[in-house]
Amino acid sequence: MAARIRSIWRAKPDNRLPPFAGGWIGWLGYELGAAFDHQPDAARDEFTRDDGELALHDWVIAWDHQAGRCWLISTGIDRSGAASSERGRTRAEMVLSRLAAPPDHLPSTGDRPSTIDHMSIGRSHTPDAYRGAVTTIIDAVRCGEIFQANLSQRWVVACHDTPLAVYRRLRIAAPASHAALLPGD
């Protein structure tokens, strides 16, 4: 590896480090609100996931593309919340050894497009239904019934690539500043 990596392990926040230096990453679904609001359960389908998922990331590789810097940060925090400099050092050394290993276990993304069966693309709304939903939301805002709405649409595509390969291509095509791949089951 040509890049020089300096490992850092600290139990306390350090303002010289990137904004995210380890911790919990995940998502909480909109439907989780029903657990606190006593609303009827929303309809579920074969694509419905759990209402949330969180994972503790006690080490992070952070990139500053503009400055051309990279950090390996290991907090040393375990699932109970206890921090240990020795655990942080051990975890950082584990990551460094993985980075030094040959990448033969990673799938190749190449420059080929994803193998998508374009005949299998499905969505949760027809164009007319989506436009109708937008009109309904605008009317509800104008009447003062709501002040905000999140109208989304699910797209389902049969694809023969791994989620990681698709994510890597997406990061090249549309590099979002705060993106992550949170693979499902």
MARTITOR-706958 format. One record per residue (C-alpha): residue number from 0; chain; x, y, z; residue in one letter. Coordinates in Angstrom, 2 decimals. Last residue first. Layout:
N
<rec seq="NUM" mol="A" east="X" north="Y" up="Z" type="A"/>
...
# end
This chain:
185
<rec seq="184" mol="A" east="-29.80" north="-10.00" up="5.58" type="D"/>
<rec seq="183" mol="A" east="-29.51" north="-6.38" up="4.70" type="G"/>
<rec seq="182" mol="A" east="-26.41" north="-4.47" up="3.64" type="P"/>
<rec seq="181" mol="A" east="-25.87" north="-1.00" up="5.05" type="L"/>
<rec seq="180" mol="A" east="-23.76" north="0.64" up="2.36" type="L"/>
<rec seq="179" mol="A" east="-22.87" north="4.15" up="3.35" type="A"/>
<rec seq="178" mol="A" east="-23.07" north="7.67" up="2.01" type="A"/>
<rec seq="177" mol="A" east="-22.33" north="11.03" up="3.61" type="H"/>
<rec seq="176" mol="A" east="-20.55" north="13.14" up="0.96" type="S"/>
<rec seq="175" mol="A" east="-22.38" north="11.54" up="-1.96" type="A"/>
<rec seq="174" mol="A" east="-20.25" north="10.40" up="-4.88" type="P"/>
<rec seq="173" mol="A" east="-22.68" north="9.87" up="-7.77" type="A"/>
<rec seq="172" mol="A" east="-21.20" north="7.75" up="-10.59" type="A"/>
<rec seq="171" mol="A" east="-18.14" north="6.53" up="-8.66" type="I"/>
<rec seq="170" mol="A" east="-20.10" north="5.93" up="-5.44" type="R"/>
<rec seq="169" mol="A" east="-22.81" north="4.17" up="-7.48" type="L"/>
<rec seq="168" mol="A" east="-20.24" north="1.83" up="-8.99" type="R"/>
<rec seq="167" mol="A" east="-18.96" north="0.91" up="-5.53" type="R"/>
<rec seq="166" mol="A" east="-22.52" north="0.43" up="-4.25" type="Y"/>
<rec seq="165" mol="A" east="-23.37" north="-1.96" up="-7.12" type="V"/>
<rec seq="164" mol="A" east="-20.25" north="-4.05" up="-6.40" type="A"/>
<rec seq="163" mol="A" east="-20.99" north="-4.08" up="-2.65" type="L"/>
<rec seq="162" mol="A" east="-24.62" north="-5.13" up="-3.20" type="P"/>
<rec seq="161" mol="A" east="-23.34" north="-8.11" up="-5.21" type="T"/>
<rec seq="160" mol="A" east="-24.11" north="-8.18" up="-8.91" type="D"/>
<rec seq="159" mol="A" east="-26.88" north="-10.13" up="-10.66" type="H"/>
<rec seq="158" mol="A" east="-29.50" north="-7.41" up="-10.55" type="C"/>
<rec seq="157" mol="A" east="-33.28" north="-7.73" up="-10.57" type="A"/>
<rec seq="156" mol="A" east="-34.60" north="-4.22" up="-9.97" type="V"/>
<rec seq="155" mol="A" east="-37.12" north="-2.94" up="-7.45" type="V"/>
<rec seq="154" mol="A" east="-37.76" north="0.79" up="-7.15" type="W"/>
<rec seq="153" mol="A" east="-39.50" north="2.01" up="-4.02" type="R"/>
<rec seq="152" mol="A" east="-41.02" north="5.46" up="-4.13" type="Q"/>
<rec seq="151" mol="A" east="-40.91" north="8.16" up="-1.53" type="S"/>
<rec seq="150" mol="A" east="-43.21" north="10.88" up="-0.36" type="L"/>
<rec seq="149" mol="A" east="-41.92" north="12.47" up="2.82" type="N"/>
<rec seq="148" mol="A" east="-44.34" north="15.09" up="4.01" type="A"/>
<rec seq="147" mol="A" east="-44.17" north="18.43" up="5.82" type="Q"/>
<rec seq="146" mol="A" east="-46.55" north="21.09" up="7.05" type="F"/>
<rec seq="145" mol="A" east="-49.65" north="18.99" up="7.47" type="I"/>
<rec seq="144" mol="A" east="-53.38" north="19.65" up="7.77" type="E"/>
<rec seq="143" mol="A" east="-52.91" north="23.37" up="7.09" type="G"/>
<rec seq="142" mol="A" east="-55.25" north="23.35" up="4.10" type="C"/>
<rec seq="141" mol="A" east="-52.40" north="24.40" up="1.77" type="R"/>
<rec seq="140" mol="A" east="-50.20" north="21.61" up="3.14" type="V"/>
<rec seq="139" mol="A" east="-52.95" north="19.02" up="2.61" type="A"/>
<rec seq="138" mol="A" east="-53.51" north="20.27" up="-0.97" type="D"/>
<rec seq="137" mol="A" east="-49.79" north="19.97" up="-1.73" type="I"/>
<rec seq="136" mol="A" east="-49.77" north="16.43" up="-0.30" type="I"/>
<rec seq="135" mol="A" east="-52.78" north="15.37" up="-2.40" type="T"/>
<rec seq="134" mol="A" east="-51.18" north="16.82" up="-5.54" type="T"/>
<rec seq="133" mol="A" east="-47.95" north="14.92" up="-4.84" type="V"/>
<rec seq="132" mol="A" east="-49.95" north="11.70" up="-4.33" type="A"/>
<rec seq="131" mol="A" east="-51.73" north="12.24" up="-7.65" type="G"/>
<rec seq="130" mol="A" east="-48.39" north="12.76" up="-9.44" type="R"/>
<rec seq="129" mol="A" east="-47.19" north="9.47" up="-7.93" type="Y"/>
<rec seq="128" mol="A" east="-50.37" north="7.66" up="-8.97" type="A"/>
<rec seq="127" mol="A" east="-50.02" north="8.99" up="-12.54" type="D"/>
<rec seq="126" mol="A" east="-46.36" north="7.90" up="-12.77" type="P"/>
<rec seq="125" mol="A" east="-47.28" north="4.43" up="-11.44" type="T"/>
<rec seq="124" mol="A" east="-46.27" north="3.94" up="-7.85" type="H"/>
<rec seq="123" mol="A" east="-44.40" north="1.16" up="-5.99" type="S"/>
<rec seq="122" mol="A" east="-41.88" north="0.52" up="-8.71" type="R"/>
<rec seq="121" mol="A" east="-40.73" north="-2.39" up="-10.81" type="G"/>
<rec seq="120" mol="A" east="-37.77" north="-2.99" up="-13.07" type="I"/>
<rec seq="119" mol="A" east="-37.78" north="-6.60" up="-14.28" type="S"/>
<rec seq="118" mol="A" east="-37.57" north="-5.91" up="-18.02" type="M"/>
<rec seq="117" mol="A" east="-34.33" north="-4.01" up="-17.49" type="H"/>
<rec seq="116" mol="A" east="-32.58" north="-7.17" up="-16.26" type="D"/>
<rec seq="115" mol="A" east="-29.58" north="-5.49" up="-14.73" type="I"/>
<rec seq="114" mol="A" east="-26.03" north="-6.73" up="-15.11" type="T"/>
<rec seq="113" mol="A" east="-24.21" north="-3.81" up="-13.60" type="S"/>
<rec seq="112" mol="A" east="-22.04" north="-1.96" up="-16.09" type="P"/>
<rec seq="111" mol="A" east="-18.48" north="-3.12" up="-16.74" type="R"/>
<rec seq="110" mol="A" east="-15.63" north="-0.96" up="-15.54" type="D"/>
<rec seq="109" mol="A" east="-14.21" north="-3.49" up="-13.13" type="G"/>
<rec seq="108" mol="A" east="-16.05" north="-4.19" up="-9.88" type="T"/>
<rec seq="107" mol="A" east="-13.94" north="-7.11" up="-8.74" type="S"/>
<rec seq="106" mol="A" east="-15.17" north="-8.83" up="-5.61" type="P"/>
<rec seq="105" mol="A" east="-12.86" north="-8.56" up="-2.61" type="L"/>
<rec seq="104" mol="A" east="-11.28" north="-11.73" up="-1.15" type="H"/>
<rec seq="103" mol="A" east="-8.16" north="-11.44" up="-3.32" type="D"/>
<rec seq="102" mol="A" east="-7.32" north="-8.06" up="-1.78" type="P"/>
<rec seq="101" mol="A" east="-3.79" north="-9.05" up="-0.72" type="P"/>
<rec seq="100" mol="A" east="-3.23" north="-8.37" up="2.99" type="A"/>
<rec seq="99" mol="A" east="-1.74" north="-5.02" up="4.09" type="A"/>
<rec seq="98" mol="A" east="-5.19" north="-3.52" up="4.69" type="L"/>
<rec seq="97" mol="A" east="-6.15" north="-6.51" up="6.86" type="R"/>
<rec seq="96" mol="A" east="-2.95" north="-6.12" up="8.89" type="S"/>
<rec seq="95" mol="A" east="-3.68" north="-2.42" up="9.39" type="L"/>
<rec seq="94" mol="A" east="-7.23" north="-3.22" up="10.53" type="V"/>
<rec seq="93" mol="A" east="-6.00" north="-5.76" up="13.10" type="M"/>
<rec seq="92" mol="A" east="-3.36" north="-3.29" up="14.34" type="E"/>
<rec seq="91" mol="A" east="-6.07" north="-0.66" up="14.86" type="A"/>
<rec seq="90" mol="A" east="-8.21" north="-3.20" up="16.78" type="R"/>
<rec seq="89" mol="A" east="-5.28" north="-4.11" up="19.07" type="T"/>
<rec seq="88" mol="A" east="-4.43" north="-0.44" up="19.71" type="R"/>
<rec seq="87" mol="A" east="-8.05" north="0.39" up="20.51" type="G"/>
<rec seq="86" mol="A" east="-8.33" north="-2.63" up="22.81" type="R"/>
<rec seq="85" mol="A" east="-5.16" north="-1.53" up="24.61" type="E"/>
<rec seq="84" mol="A" east="-6.40" north="2.03" up="24.93" type="S"/>
<rec seq="83" mol="A" east="-9.58" north="0.71" up="26.52" type="S"/>
<rec seq="82" mol="A" east="-13.04" north="2.25" up="26.42" type="A"/>
<rec seq="81" mol="A" east="-16.11" north="0.75" up="28.09" type="A"/>
<rec seq="80" mol="A" east="-19.37" north="1.40" up="26.25" type="G"/>
<rec seq="79" mol="A" east="-20.82" north="-2.10" up="26.83" type="S"/>
<rec seq="78" mol="A" east="-20.39" north="-2.90" up="23.14" type="R"/>
<rec seq="77" mol="A" east="-16.65" north="-2.17" up="23.29" type="D"/>
<rec seq="76" mol="A" east="-14.88" north="1.17" up="22.91" type="I"/>
<rec seq="75" mol="A" east="-11.22" north="1.08" up="21.85" type="G"/>
<rec seq="74" mol="A" east="-11.86" north="4.16" up="19.73" type="T"/>
<rec seq="73" mol="A" east="-9.88" north="3.09" up="16.68" type="S"/>
<rec seq="72" mol="A" east="-9.26" north="5.75" up="14.06" type="I"/>
<rec seq="71" mol="A" east="-7.46" north="5.04" up="10.81" type="L"/>
<rec seq="70" mol="A" east="-7.09" north="8.41" up="9.17" type="W"/>
<rec seq="69" mol="A" east="-6.62" north="9.45" up="5.53" type="C"/>
<rec seq="68" mol="A" east="-5.38" north="12.66" up="4.01" type="R"/>
<rec seq="67" mol="A" east="-5.42" north="14.08" up="0.48" type="G"/>
<rec seq="66" mol="A" east="-6.55" north="17.52" up="1.65" type="A"/>
<rec seq="65" mol="A" east="-9.58" north="17.58" up="-0.65" type="Q"/>
<rec seq="64" mol="A" east="-10.22" north="13.83" up="-0.37" type="H"/>
<rec seq="63" mol="A" east="-10.34" north="13.86" up="3.42" type="D"/>
<rec seq="62" mol="A" east="-10.85" north="10.16" up="4.07" type="W"/>
<rec seq="61" mol="A" east="-11.88" north="8.40" up="7.28" type="A"/>
<rec seq="60" mol="A" east="-11.11" north="4.75" up="8.06" type="I"/>
<rec seq="59" mol="A" east="-13.14" north="3.94" up="11.15" type="V"/>
<rec seq="58" mol="A" east="-12.81" north="1.70" up="14.18" type="W"/>
<rec seq="57" mol="A" east="-15.25" north="0.99" up="17.00" type="D"/>
<rec seq="56" mol="A" east="-18.18" north="0.72" up="14.65" type="H"/>
<rec seq="55" mol="A" east="-21.21" north="-0.19" up="16.74" type="L"/>
<rec seq="54" mol="A" east="-24.15" north="-1.34" up="14.64" type="A"/>
<rec seq="53" mol="A" east="-27.73" north="-0.06" up="14.57" type="L"/>
<rec seq="52" mol="A" east="-30.77" north="-1.44" up="12.78" type="E"/>
<rec seq="51" mol="A" east="-34.29" north="-0.14" up="12.66" type="G"/>
<rec seq="50" mol="A" east="-37.93" north="-0.95" up="12.04" type="D"/>
<rec seq="49" mol="A" east="-36.97" north="-4.30" up="10.54" type="D"/>
<rec seq="48" mol="A" east="-37.19" north="-4.59" up="6.80" type="R"/>
<rec seq="47" mol="A" east="-40.22" north="-4.72" up="4.55" type="T"/>
<rec seq="46" mol="A" east="-39.40" north="-5.97" up="1.06" type="F"/>
<rec seq="45" mol="A" east="-41.83" north="-8.92" up="1.12" type="E"/>
<rec seq="44" mol="A" east="-44.69" north="-6.65" up="2.15" type="D"/>
<rec seq="43" mol="A" east="-45.93" north="-4.97" up="5.32" type="R"/>
<rec seq="42" mol="A" east="-49.05" north="-2.88" up="5.84" type="A"/>
<rec seq="41" mol="A" east="-48.66" north="-0.27" up="8.54" type="A"/>
<rec seq="40" mol="A" east="-49.58" north="-1.19" up="12.10" type="D"/>
<rec seq="39" mol="A" east="-52.31" north="0.99" up="13.57" type="P"/>
<rec seq="38" mol="A" east="-51.05" north="4.02" up="15.49" type="Q"/>
<rec seq="37" mol="A" east="-50.23" north="3.91" up="19.20" type="H"/>
<rec seq="36" mol="A" east="-47.72" north="6.81" up="18.97" type="D"/>
<rec seq="35" mol="A" east="-44.64" north="5.30" up="20.60" type="F"/>
<rec seq="34" mol="A" east="-44.29" north="2.01" up="18.69" type="A"/>
<rec seq="33" mol="A" east="-45.88" north="3.75" up="15.69" type="A"/>
<rec seq="32" mol="A" east="-42.78" north="5.93" up="15.45" type="G"/>
<rec seq="31" mol="A" east="-40.78" north="2.86" up="14.43" type="L"/>
<rec seq="30" mol="A" east="-42.63" north="2.99" up="11.10" type="E"/>
<rec seq="29" mol="A" east="-40.35" north="5.79" up="9.92" type="Y"/>
<rec seq="28" mol="A" east="-37.40" north="3.47" up="10.10" type="G"/>
<rec seq="27" mol="A" east="-34.41" north="3.97" up="12.35" type="L"/>
<rec seq="26" mol="A" east="-31.06" north="3.68" up="10.64" type="W"/>
<rec seq="25" mol="A" east="-27.56" north="2.60" up="11.30" type="G"/>
<rec seq="24" mol="A" east="-24.22" north="3.74" up="12.59" type="I"/>
<rec seq="23" mol="A" east="-23.15" north="3.78" up="16.25" type="W"/>
<rec seq="22" mol="A" east="-19.72" north="5.04" up="17.15" type="G"/>
<rec seq="21" mol="A" east="-16.45" north="5.80" up="15.47" type="G"/>
<rec seq="20" mol="A" east="-14.46" north="8.91" up="14.62" type="A"/>
<rec seq="19" mol="A" east="-17.15" north="10.83" up="12.80" type="F"/>
<rec seq="18" mol="A" east="-16.36" north="14.56" up="12.62" type="P"/>
<rec seq="17" mol="A" east="-12.81" north="13.95" up="11.34" type="P"/>
<rec seq="16" mol="A" east="-9.99" north="14.24" up="13.87" type="L"/>
<rec seq="15" mol="A" east="-8.24" north="17.36" up="15.19" type="R"/>
<rec seq="14" mol="A" east="-11.28" north="18.03" up="17.41" type="N"/>
<rec seq="13" mol="A" east="-10.43" north="14.97" up="19.55" type="D"/>
<rec seq="12" mol="A" east="-13.18" north="13.06" up="21.35" type="P"/>
<rec seq="11" mol="A" east="-11.95" north="10.88" up="24.26" type="K"/>
<rec seq="10" mol="A" east="-11.11" north="7.15" up="24.21" type="A"/>
<rec seq="9" mol="A" east="-8.27" north="7.56" up="21.76" type="R"/>
<rec seq="8" mol="A" east="-6.58" north="5.29" up="19.31" type="W"/>
<rec seq="7" mol="A" east="-4.81" north="6.75" up="16.30" type="I"/>
<rec seq="6" mol="A" east="-3.21" north="4.78" up="13.50" type="S"/>
<rec seq="5" mol="A" east="-0.94" north="6.51" up="11.05" type="R"/>
<rec seq="4" mol="A" east="-1.28" north="5.29" up="7.50" type="I"/>
<rec seq="3" mol="A" east="1.17" north="6.10" up="4.72" type="R"/>
<rec seq="2" mol="A" east="-0.38" north="5.46" up="1.36" type="A"/>
<rec seq="1" mol="A" east="1.50" north="3.28" up="-1.12" type="A"/>
<rec seq="0" mol="A" east="0.00" north="0.00" up="0.00" type="M"/>
# end
